[in-house]
């Protein structure tokens, strides 16, 4: 029987639990085995970093016989990683709050109203995604050095808002696409003015999109390296820059330990999102 | 409509002003900067001339780096397509929880910190890393293959992080197709292979195009991956820009490199779109 037919029949008899179905199909079809290899390829580098973080050796060895926490303890002896983490956290919080506030308003304006030049405005607001980050970084460095914002906290946050706002606009825009306008009309009929309607109806309805957009902006900002490398200086080092500088200088398991902590943090965020919104809903697979 | 227009204007203007001040104006300034001269003693010399651009075209060193960047990006686009298509096809055949899990795995390179996953590839591809052990163990080579600090390493790292864009883009276009068309082709006597080649594949072309454009654009301007896996030994244009701006301090020349990078990327993307949309399957783009 051709693989097509097999995949089809196992999809049809889907009264078995979904995960069991997935494993069965992986065993049966070439496409399923490809999927296993492909996901292995995608996860391999992360798995390796996490494993190496537990090595007892002094070099990048995947531990086979014994595991050790020595490199996690070693982070404590490197306060520059901890201060960089703190910097990144502050920048990401500031940038994601600003980007979410400004971006949500813009998404509401674009999705909810039809006005002349709407298409132009919408592509302008997403344009930072189209321009290479190196180019944005260069442009902001030149501009900031002229207005005195280079190597300042404010400058880094301003730059991160530019980079992260398009993600917020997209996420909020997508979540507002199925927005029921009659709810607002109902509120107005019941005597609410525009501001009250916005505050009590529109805003709460856009809250799930805003939350997802804010998380997105936070992750992008926290991980941003290229633009940050240009606009910041030696006095304000973020975690990605600290790790980058460390790797170009020496590659030891210390960076693996720091990275492993970041991976655990990311898994934590994904699990929280799963609890709060549900991955099925978040990824639209239902 | 009028009050609606005013409301929309109020909503989008903070975002528009932000990007005008911190994105569009800086980009304009950099465009002007790329025509300025530079002298090691007095720094930037304001003048309008094409010297920086001639310097790029006259020097085989710079041209070589541009050619390498295009070559890497084309290869990455091809590889993400070859790997991403079957995975996207697989995604259309599973549902529910299994699909959510596979989607999270597919998105994982984007969720995990750029530094973390690149460092993972650094460990895997090192001369004594897992990949080389496998190659030697299988007797595929006599000595360790040069994988880091080579184009191969950059291509692997970029394929890994950019393949999610390809999968999602193709998946979206496969979702939109009408399954009845494939059944109709098979009723009319087409085998599964022919039905795929003549119905499914052409109908997913818009997804292939959108995915390739995103992947090509992002690999042309990628910085973090080539910087860690290639560094000074295998320079790409983005790395060259970084060196000009932060090490040589010849900002006008760096600006010219940046604008040329954007220009070449746009030319390739437009040519690719033209070529496909005028070809045999022009129909599916309407």
Interface residues (C-beta under 8 A of the other chain):
Chain A: X2 X4 X5 X7 X8 X11 X14 X18 X19 X21 X22 X25 X31 X32 X34 X35 X38 X39 X41 X42 X43 X44 X45 X46 X47 X48 X49 X52 X60 X62 X102 X103 X105 X106 X108 X109 X110 X112 X113 X114 X115 X116 X118 X121 X124 X125 X127 X128 X130 X131 X132 X133 X134 X135 X136 X138 X139 X140 X141 X142 X143 X146 X158 X159 X161 X162 X165 X169 X194 X219 X222 X223 X225 X226 X229 X230 X240 X243 X244 X247 X248 X251 X255 X256 X259 X262 X263 X266 X270 X279 X280 X283 X285 X286
Chain B: X1 X4 X5 X7 X8 X9 X10 X11 X12 X14 X15 X16 X18 X19 X22 X23 X24 X25 X26 X27 X29 X30 X33 X83 X86 X87 X89 X90 X93 X94 X95 X96 X97 X98 X99 X100 X101 X102 X103 X104 X105 X106 X108 X109 X111 X112 X113 X114 X115 X116 X117 X118 X119 X120 X121 X122 X123 X124 X126 X130 X160 X163 X192 X217 X220 X221 X223 X224 X227 X228 X231 X238 X241 X242 X245 X246 X251 X254 X255 X258 X259 X261 X262 X265
